Amino acid sequence: MTITTTHSELRDKQQKVWSSGDYNKIAALTIPLSEHLVDHVGIGSGDRVLDVATGTGHAALAAARRGAVVTGTDYVPALLDIARRRAEAEDVAADFTEADAESQPFADGTFDFVLSAIGVMFSADHQQAARELVRVCRPGGRIGLASWTPEGFVGQLLGTVGRHASPPPGAQPPTRWGVEATVAELLGDDVTDVASSTHTVVQRFTGAEEFADLFLTYYGPTFAAAGRLDDAGKAALRADMIDLARSFGSGEGNGLVTEWEYRVVTATRR
């Protein structure tokens, strides 16, 4: 099997994962993170912005509200439909196009800002996705990425899922994008001024069990993993998810409060 075939098959598997469950039930948890990314990179009126792996459009819409000229891409049509409805409901201008992170349908240097908030980190081919981020950004333009860290709550959740249901052969850990040195290496010599900082977003649930059931029902990676397990395996995964939530949480007597760590990485296109 060639590398190209491997990435193509992996992309198809991952597309099915993110089309499963109902990510719209989970996506709202990342709104503060996406808003922060747009603020952090300094997007303003008239800026040409691309949001790669936009999902339901959080970062794209945040940029559009600031008067930017925005395009969002994703490979899950159902999520793009939600993003379009949100833009229409808010009466903001944003275009949404179906495309893989690894193959963006735009000319070199089209955008002033290229963003991805908890998106490109889940691409099948990390290196090719990084090349595309750089390629479509104009010289002097900015790339801004927000990704879960390996040691943070979601990074640990993804690790827990992987121990119960192994990822497809050839899949790379998405939390590689939560490490500055790795992202700098992926972006390569065509960028400069790589910098990063870590942040947390607070999430609240009625309890650890409610968190586990929400994610097992709606979040693509946990929903798909559970679907590969028998009843005993599903129960074991749920128990480990509950334990993880409690280990990161506080105040469960009045609801569970957790802090989810993410890293923002920025770079300038040479």
C-alpha positions as a Markdown table, in Angstrom:
| # | Residue | x | y | z |
|---|---|---|---|---|
| 1 | Met | 0.0 | 0.0 | 0.0 |
| 2 | Thr | 1.4 | 3.4 | -1.0 |
| 3 | Ile | 1.6 | 6.4 | 1.3 |
| 4 | Thr | -1.0 | 8.2 | -0.9 |
| 5 | Thr | -3.4 | 5.3 | -0.6 |
| 6 | Thr | -2.9 | 5.1 | 3.1 |
| 7 | His | -3.7 | 8.8 | 3.6 |
| 8 | Ser | -6.7 | 8.5 | 1.3 |
| 9 | Glu | -8.2 | 5.6 | 3.2 |
| 10 | Leu | -7.5 | 7.2 | 6.5 |
| 11 | Arg | -9.1 | 10.4 | 5.4 |
| 12 | Asp | -12.3 | 8.4 | 4.4 |
| 13 | Lys | -12.3 | 6.7 | 7.8 |
| 14 | Gln | -11.9 | 10.0 | 9.7 |
| 15 | Gln | -14.6 | 11.7 | 7.6 |
| 16 | Lys | -17.0 | 8.9 | 8.6 |
| 17 | Val | -16.0 | 9.4 | 12.2 |
| 18 | Trp | -16.8 | 13.1 | 12.1 |
| 19 | Ser | -20.0 | 12.5 | 10.3 |
| 20 | Ser | -21.1 | 10.1 | 13.0 |
| 21 | Gly | -22.8 | 11.0 | 16.3 |
| 22 | Asp | -24.0 | 14.6 | 16.2 |
| 23 | Tyr | -21.0 | 17.0 | 16.5 |
| 24 | Asn | -23.3 | 20.0 | 16.6 |
| 25 | Lys | -24.3 | 18.9 | 20.2 |
| 26 | Ile | -20.6 | 19.1 | 21.1 |
| 27 | Ala | -19.4 | 22.0 | 19.0 |
| 28 | Ala | -20.8 | 24.7 | 21.2 |
| 29 | Leu | -18.2 | 23.8 | 23.9 |
| 30 | Thr | -15.4 | 25.2 | 21.6 |
| 31 | Ile | -17.0 | 28.6 | 20.9 |
| 32 | Pro | -14.9 | 30.5 | 23.5 |
| 33 | Leu | -11.7 | 28.9 | 22.2 |
| 34 | Ser | -12.6 | 29.9 | 18.6 |
| 35 | Glu | -13.4 | 33.5 | 19.6 |
| 36 | His | -10.2 | 33.7 | 21.5 |
| 37 | Leu | -8.2 | 32.5 | 18.5 |
| 38 | Val | -9.7 | 35.2 | 16.3 |
| 39 | Asp | -9.0 | 37.9 | 18.9 |
| 40 | His | -5.5 | 36.6 | 19.4 |
| 41 | Val | -4.4 | 36.9 | 15.8 |
| 42 | Gly | -5.9 | 40.4 | 15.4 |
| 43 | Ile | -8.3 | 39.9 | 12.6 |
| 44 | Gly | -10.0 | 43.2 | 11.4 |
| 45 | Ser | -12.4 | 44.6 | 8.8 |
| 46 | Gly | -11.6 | 43.7 | 5.3 |
| 47 | Asp | -9.0 | 41.0 | 6.1 |
| 48 | Arg | -9.3 | 37.9 | 3.9 |
| 49 | Val | -9.6 | 34.9 | 6.2 |
| 50 | Leu | -9.7 | 31.1 | 5.7 |
| 51 | Asp | -10.9 | 28.8 | 8.5 |
| 52 | Val | -9.8 | 25.3 | 7.7 |
| 53 | Ala | -11.8 | 22.4 | 9.1 |
| 54 | Thr | -14.3 | 24.9 | 10.2 |
| 55 | Gly | -16.9 | 22.4 | 11.5 |
| 56 | Thr | -20.0 | 24.4 | 12.3 |
| 57 | Gly | -18.2 | 27.6 | 11.7 |
| 58 | His | -17.2 | 29.1 | 15.0 |
| 59 | Ala | -13.9 | 30.8 | 14.0 |
| 60 | Ala | -15.3 | 31.7 | 10.6 |
| 61 | Leu | -18.3 | 33.5 | 12.0 |
| 62 | Ala | -16.2 | 35.2 | 14.7 |
| 63 | Ala | -14.0 | 36.6 | 12.0 |
| 64 | Ala | -17.1 | 37.6 | 9.9 |
| 65 | Arg | -18.5 | 39.5 | 12.8 |
| 66 | Arg | -15.4 | 41.6 | 12.8 |
| 67 | Gly | -16.0 | 42.6 | 9.1 |
| 68 | Ala | -13.5 | 40.1 | 7.6 |
| 69 | Val | -14.0 | 38.5 | 4.2 |
| 70 | Val | -14.4 | 34.9 | 5.3 |
| 71 | Thr | -14.3 | 31.4 | 3.8 |
| 72 | Gly | -14.6 | 28.2 | 5.8 |
| 73 | Thr | -13.9 | 24.7 | 4.6 |
| 74 | Asp | -14.6 | 21.3 | 5.9 |
| 75 | Tyr | -15.1 | 17.7 | 4.6 |
| 76 | Val | -18.3 | 17.0 | 6.4 |
| 77 | Pro | -21.2 | 18.5 | 4.4 |
| 78 | Ala | -23.7 | 18.3 | 7.3 |
| 79 | Leu | -21.5 | 20.5 | 9.5 |
| 80 | Leu | -21.1 | 23.1 | 6.6 |
| 81 | Asp | -24.9 | 23.2 | 6.3 |
| 82 | Ile | -25.2 | 24.2 | 10.0 |
| 83 | Ala | -22.5 | 26.8 | 9.5 |
| 84 | Arg | -24.4 | 28.3 | 6.6 |
| 85 | Arg | -27.6 | 28.4 | 8.6 |
| 86 | Arg | -25.8 | 30.1 | 11.5 |
| 87 | Ala | -24.4 | 32.8 | 9.1 |
| 88 | Glu | -27.8 | 33.4 | 7.7 |
| 89 | Ala | -29.4 | 33.6 | 11.1 |
| 90 | Glu | -26.8 | 36.1 | 12.2 |
| 91 | Asp | -27.0 | 38.0 | 8.9 |
| 92 | Val | -23.2 | 37.9 | 8.5 |
| 93 | Ala | -21.4 | 37.1 | 5.2 |
| 94 | Ala | -19.3 | 34.0 | 5.1 |
| 95 | Asp | -18.7 | 31.4 | 2.4 |
| 96 | Phe | -18.5 | 27.7 | 3.2 |
| 97 | Thr | -16.9 | 25.2 | 0.8 |
| 98 | Glu | -16.5 | 21.4 | 1.1 |
| 99 | Ala | -12.8 | 20.5 | 1.0 |
| 100 | Asp | -10.2 | 18.4 | 2.8 |
| 101 | Ala | -7.6 | 20.1 | 4.9 |
| 102 | Glu | -5.0 | 18.5 | 2.7 |
| 103 | Ser | -6.4 | 20.0 | -0.5 |
| 104 | Gln | -7.7 | 23.5 | -0.3 |
| 105 | Pro | -9.2 | 24.8 | -3.6 |
| 106 | Phe | -7.6 | 28.2 | -3.6 |
| 107 | Ala | -4.6 | 29.8 | -5.3 |
| 108 | Asp | -1.3 | 30.4 | -3.6 |
| 109 | Gly | -1.3 | 33.4 | -1.2 |
| 110 | Thr | -5.0 | 34.1 | -1.3 |
| 111 | Phe | -5.6 | 34.9 | 2.4 |
| 112 | Asp | -4.3 | 37.4 | 4.9 |
| 113 | Phe | -5.1 | 35.0 | 7.8 |
| 114 | Val | -5.4 | 31.2 | 7.8 |
| 115 | Leu | -6.9 | 29.7 | 10.9 |
| 116 | Ser | -8.0 | 26.4 | 12.3 |
| 117 | Ala | -9.6 | 25.9 | 15.7 |
| 118 | Ile | -9.6 | 22.2 | 16.8 |
| 119 | Gly | -9.8 | 21.3 | 13.2 |
| 120 | Val | -6.7 | 20.7 | 11.2 |
| 121 | Met | -5.3 | 18.7 | 14.1 |
| 122 | Phe | -7.6 | 15.9 | 13.1 |
| 123 | Ser | -6.4 | 15.7 | 9.4 |
| 124 | Ala | -5.3 | 12.4 | 7.9 |
| 125 | Asp | -2.0 | 13.8 | 6.6 |
| 126 | His | -0.6 | 16.3 | 9.0 |
| 127 | Gln | 2.3 | 17.3 | 6.8 |
| 128 | Gln | 0.2 | 17.9 | 3.7 |
| 129 | Ala | -2.4 | 19.8 | 5.7 |
| 130 | Ala | 0.4 | 22.0 | 7.1 |
| 131 | Arg | 1.7 | 22.7 | 3.6 |
| 132 | Glu | -1.7 | 23.8 | 2.5 |
| 133 | Leu | -2.1 | 26.2 | 5.5 |
| 134 | Val | 1.2 | 27.8 | 4.4 |
| 135 | Arg | 0.5 | 27.8 | 0.7 |
| 136 | Val | -2.8 | 29.7 | 0.7 |
| 137 | Cys | -1.4 | 32.3 | 3.1 |
| 138 | Arg | 0.1 | 35.4 | 1.5 |
| 139 | Pro | 3.6 | 36.5 | 2.3 |
| 140 | Gly | 3.5 | 38.5 | 5.5 |
| 141 | Gly | 0.1 | 36.9 | 6.4 |
| 142 | Arg | -0.6 | 35.1 | 9.6 |
| 143 | Ile | -1.4 | 31.5 | 10.5 |
| 144 | Gly | -3.3 | 30.9 | 13.7 |
| 145 | Leu | -4.0 | 27.4 | 15.1 |
| 146 | Ala | -5.8 | 26.3 | 18.3 |
| 147 | Ser | -5.3 | 22.6 | 19.3 |
| 148 | Trp | -5.9 | 20.5 | 22.3 |
| 149 | Thr | -2.6 | 19.7 | 24.2 |
| 150 | Pro | -1.5 | 16.1 | 24.9 |
| 151 | Glu | -1.5 | 16.6 | 28.6 |
| 152 | Gly | -4.8 | 18.5 | 28.8 |
| 153 | Phe | -8.2 | 17.0 | 29.4 |
| 154 | Val | -9.2 | 16.3 | 25.7 |
| 155 | Gly | -5.7 | 15.0 | 25.0 |
| 156 | Gln | -6.1 | 12.6 | 27.8 |
| 157 | Leu | -9.6 | 11.7 | 26.6 |
| 158 | Leu | -8.4 | 10.9 | 23.1 |
| 159 | Gly | -5.7 | 8.7 | 24.7 |
| 160 | Thr | -8.3 | 6.9 | 26.8 |
| 161 | Val | -10.4 | 6.2 | 23.7 |
| 162 | Gly | -7.3 | 4.9 | 21.9 |
| 163 | Arg | -6.6 | 2.4 | 24.6 |
| 164 | His | -10.1 | 0.9 | 24.3 |
| 165 | Ala | -10.4 | 1.1 | 20.5 |
| 166 | Ser | -7.1 | 1.4 | 18.6 |
| 167 | Pro | -7.0 | 4.2 | 15.9 |
| 168 | Pro | -6.6 | 3.1 | 12.3 |
| 169 | Pro | -3.1 | 2.1 | 11.1 |
| 170 | Gly | -1.2 | 5.2 | 10.0 |
| 171 | Ala | -3.1 | 7.7 | 12.1 |
| 172 | Gln | -1.0 | 10.2 | 13.9 |
| 173 | Pro | -2.0 | 11.6 | 17.3 |
| 174 | Pro | -4.0 | 14.8 | 16.7 |
| 175 | Thr | -2.5 | 16.3 | 19.9 |
| 176 | Arg | 0.8 | 16.6 | 18.0 |
| 177 | Trp | -0.6 | 20.0 | 17.0 |
| 178 | Gly | -0.7 | 21.0 | 20.7 |
| 179 | Val | 3.1 | 21.0 | 20.8 |
| 180 | Glu | 4.8 | 24.2 | 19.5 |
| 181 | Ala | 8.0 | 22.5 | 18.3 |
| 182 | Thr | 6.0 | 19.9 | 16.3 |
| 183 | Val | 3.8 | 22.6 | 14.6 |
| 184 | Ala | 6.9 | 24.6 | 13.8 |
| 185 | Glu | 8.4 | 21.6 | 12.1 |
| 186 | Leu | 5.2 | 20.9 | 10.2 |
| 187 | Leu | 4.9 | 24.5 | 8.9 |
| 188 | Gly | 8.5 | 24.4 | 7.9 |
| 189 | Asp | 10.9 | 27.0 | 6.6 |
| 190 | Asp | 8.3 | 29.1 | 4.7 |
| 191 | Val | 7.1 | 30.6 | 8.0 |
| 192 | Thr | 8.8 | 32.7 | 10.7 |
| 193 | Asp | 8.0 | 34.1 | 14.1 |
| 194 | Val | 6.5 | 30.9 | 15.4 |
| 195 | Ala | 5.1 | 31.5 | 18.9 |
| 196 | Ser | 2.6 | 29.8 | 21.2 |
| 197 | Ser | 0.8 | 30.0 | 24.5 |
| 198 | Thr | -1.5 | 27.7 | 26.4 |
| 199 | His | -4.9 | 28.6 | 27.7 |
| 200 | Thr | -7.9 | 26.8 | 29.2 |
| 201 | Val | -11.6 | 26.9 | 28.5 |
| 202 | Val | -14.0 | 26.0 | 31.4 |
| 203 | Gln | -16.6 | 23.4 | 30.8 |
| 204 | Arg | -19.5 | 22.6 | 33.1 |
| 205 | Phe | -21.6 | 19.4 | 33.4 |
| 206 | Thr | -24.2 | 18.2 | 35.8 |
| 207 | Gly | -21.7 | 15.4 | 36.7 |
| 208 | Ala | -19.1 | 13.1 | 35.3 |
| 209 | Glu | -21.7 | 10.6 | 34.1 |
| 210 | Glu | -23.5 | 13.3 | 32.1 |
| 211 | Phe | -20.2 | 14.2 | 30.4 |
| 212 | Ala | -19.5 | 10.6 | 29.5 |
| 213 | Asp | -22.9 | 9.9 | 28.2 |
| 214 | Leu | -23.0 | 13.2 | 26.2 |
| 215 | Phe | -19.7 | 12.3 | 24.5 |
| 216 | Leu | -20.5 | 8.7 | 23.9 |
| 217 | Thr | -23.7 | 9.7 | 22.2 |
| 218 | Tyr | -22.7 | 12.7 | 20.1 |
| 219 | Tyr | -18.9 | 13.1 | 19.8 |
| 220 | Gly | -17.6 | 11.4 | 16.7 |
| 221 | Pro | -14.4 | 9.8 | 18.1 |
| 222 | Thr | -16.0 | 8.4 | 21.2 |
| 223 | Phe | -19.2 | 7.5 | 19.4 |
| 224 | Ala | -17.3 | 5.6 | 16.7 |
| 225 | Ala | -15.0 | 3.9 | 19.2 |
| 226 | Ala | -17.9 | 2.7 | 21.3 |
| 227 | Gly | -19.6 | 1.3 | 18.2 |
| 228 | Arg | -16.6 | -1.0 | 17.7 |
| 229 | Leu | -16.9 | -2.4 | 21.3 |
| 230 | Asp | -19.1 | -5.1 | 22.8 |
| 231 | Asp | -21.3 | -4.2 | 25.8 |
| 232 | Ala | -18.5 | -4.9 | 28.3 |
| 233 | Gly | -16.1 | -2.8 | 26.3 |
| 234 | Lys | -18.5 | 0.1 | 26.1 |
| 235 | Ala | -19.0 | -0.1 | 29.9 |
| 236 | Ala | -15.3 | -0.1 | 30.5 |
| 237 | Leu | -14.8 | 2.9 | 28.2 |
| 238 | Arg | -17.6 | 4.8 | 29.9 |
| 239 | Ala | -16.1 | 4.0 | 33.4 |
| 240 | Asp | -12.7 | 5.3 | 32.3 |
| 241 | Met | -14.2 | 8.5 | 30.9 |
| 242 | Ile | -16.1 | 9.1 | 34.1 |
| 243 | Asp | -12.9 | 8.6 | 36.1 |
| 244 | Leu | -11.0 | 11.0 | 33.8 |
| 245 | Ala | -13.6 | 13.7 | 34.2 |
| 246 | Arg | -13.5 | 13.4 | 37.9 |
| 247 | Ser | -9.7 | 13.6 | 38.0 |
| 248 | Phe | -9.8 | 16.9 | 36.1 |
| 249 | Gly | -13.0 | 18.2 | 37.7 |
| 250 | Ser | -14.1 | 20.0 | 40.8 |
| 251 | Gly | -17.3 | 20.8 | 42.6 |
| 252 | Glu | -19.3 | 17.8 | 41.5 |
| 253 | Gly | -21.7 | 18.4 | 44.3 |
| 254 | Asn | -23.0 | 21.4 | 42.4 |
| 255 | Gly | -22.1 | 20.2 | 39.0 |
| 256 | Leu | -18.8 | 19.2 | 37.5 |
| 257 | Val | -16.4 | 22.0 | 36.5 |
| 258 | Thr | -13.5 | 21.1 | 34.2 |
| 259 | Glu | -10.7 | 23.1 | 32.5 |
| 260 | Trp | -9.7 | 22.0 | 29.1 |
| 261 | Glu | -6.2 | 23.1 | 28.0 |
| 262 | Tyr | -5.4 | 24.1 | 24.4 |
| 263 | Arg | -2.4 | 25.7 | 22.7 |
| 264 | Val | -2.6 | 28.6 | 20.3 |
| 265 | Val | 0.3 | 28.6 | 17.8 |
| 266 | Thr | 0.9 | 31.6 | 15.4 |
| 267 | Ala | 3.3 | 32.0 | 12.6 |
| 268 | Thr | 4.0 | 34.6 | 9.8 |
| 269 | Arg | 4.3 | 33.5 | 6.2 |
| 270 | Arg | 7.7 | 34.5 | 4.7 |
